[in-house]
Amino acid sequence: IGGQEEAIPGPPEGTYRLVAIDAAHSVGVSGPVAWDPTNPPPMPIRIVPGATGSLRGTLEGGEEVVAEVVATNMVLPDGKCTTEFSAMAQNGTFSFPALPPGDYLVLVTSESYNASAENVRVGSGRVTEIKLRPLRLGSIQGKVLKDKAPVEGANLELVSQTDPDFTPRKTVSSSDGSFAFEDLPPDLYLIRVTVQDQGQQRSGQKSARVTSDELSSQIEIDLTPPPRISFALPPQFAVLPGQPVQMLNRDTGQLIQPKWHGNVLEAELLPGLYSVSIGDAAVGDVRVNPDGTVEAAE
């Protein structure tokens, strides 16, 4: 490190980067080191505090955009040195002339230019180039039904199943039962529905996915109460009476816990595909048919 040798205890086997921070807060980062305690590297690992690399980039279609670009170093220890760097994009280009080496997550923080985040590796003494492309937004449209009739005034809430920072969105179904959520980034979503029906509150939910290939998703949410059926699980599941059974509806995302009545199970189940688990152990998938029969899914 800066011409001097230092020794540190060997970590468990894996791939590492070594980070050195001197008294002047200059940062040095090694290249990736494949560490095997039984066969350590044959020579010292060289770290040069203050060595940097450059990152240059363009915003595709963003020639008229003025936006902040943030590059977050995923290697440096947070709290001990600067890990987040910013630059302004002008005329569709931006530049980070001196970044500590490492792996970065680069994104644009601008409401006028929605871009997908990109991962990039910056090397010491090298110029790395990147192109950020606009994020294509999609929509989820559909209808709320009950007994095949449209449901007006149903309250709908859209949440992300993967992004904890996503702000839930809400809307109300129209007179023909239709609803729409627009300007959605690609993600897996869950739509929850509640409505007052003859003094009773009915609820339902359904999953929907927006992808970069299929930006528009069409769904129906049926609030018709499911029939209560008695059934047995396929014998290959080897389920014993009394064991706790859980069934996850793969279409709606609802988790159902059937009740045992003797040697058979009872539950209100919609036709569709379900993932079955006994306690915490998954045992397989079943398909509930429209006639109420249950069979193993292929």
Summary of the structure (lengths in Angstrom):
residues: 298
radius of gyration: 27.5
end to end distance: 59.0
largest distance: 80.6
contacts: 823
relative contact order: 0.10
helix: 1%
strand: 53%
